[in-house]
Amino acid sequence: MIVPLDDVVLLVISSFLGSAMTAALGVGGGAFLITMMAGIVPPLALIPLHGVVQLGSNASRALHSRKHLHLPRFGYFMAGALVASLATFWLIGQIDVDLIPLMVAVFVLWLVWAPMPDFKLGTSPAGLLSGGILTTLASMLVGASGPLVSAWLGRTGHDKWQYTALFSTCMTAQHLLKIIVFGFAGFVFSEWLGLLALMLLAAYLGTRVGLKMLGKLPEAQFKTLFRWMLTLLSIRLIWQWYGL
């Protein structure tokens, strides 16, 4: 697939920034990246390509924080994610792919402005299992499930590195399953290898930079700015979808 050079540069920069944001602030980079990608790549390619880049971004964070991972909690979440992946094989055949950018825009606006409770269900096996199912379904259909996973796991009350390890590993599993599902569904990843390689490298570098800033940024100010940036990007997507 041929992408104009200026779009390639924009996607690579977005991949770097998205990974740095998530590593430094804990969540949000995936939503930023998918709203940027939705205005550039075809709707059919949006979710699987976003999944590959986010796999690289989250896997690198999971690798660097692996010694802090609580394996039993991840195991329950993974079991739910596997159930959701099987259901997705049926769901993706029922969706009009041209609606995907609009769905992404609406979903991101909901993530940004709707109250996002700290469920703290990630402390029980049932909570982790149900979270794996529901958030993985969201990831398969609209891509940016990070804020939902964060809320489900319960970010508050945990060591930053323990949270980063669990969150990154759960997200890595979701994106890996997404790639497998879309691959079996017939998406041809090989047509996008050049762009994906550049975006994955940028995501890795962004993660390294973001981890160095972990716990050092004024989160409240950054999150306010981030909220309005995502809002504007989502409105732009809706504008484009309606052809205005």
Protein Blocks (a to p, Z undefined) as FASTA:
>chain_A
ZZdfklmmmmmmmmmmmmmmmmmnopajlmmmmmmmmmmmcfklmmmmmmmmmmmmmmmm
mmmmmmmpcfklmmmmmmmmmmmmmmmmmmmmmpcfklmmmmmmmmmmmmmmmccddfkl
mmbfklmmmmmmmmmmmmmmnopamlmmmmmnopghpafklmmmmmmmmmmmmmmmmmmm
mmmnopafklmmmmmmmmmmmmmmmmmmmmmmgopacfklmmmmmmmmmmmmmmmmmmmm
noZZ
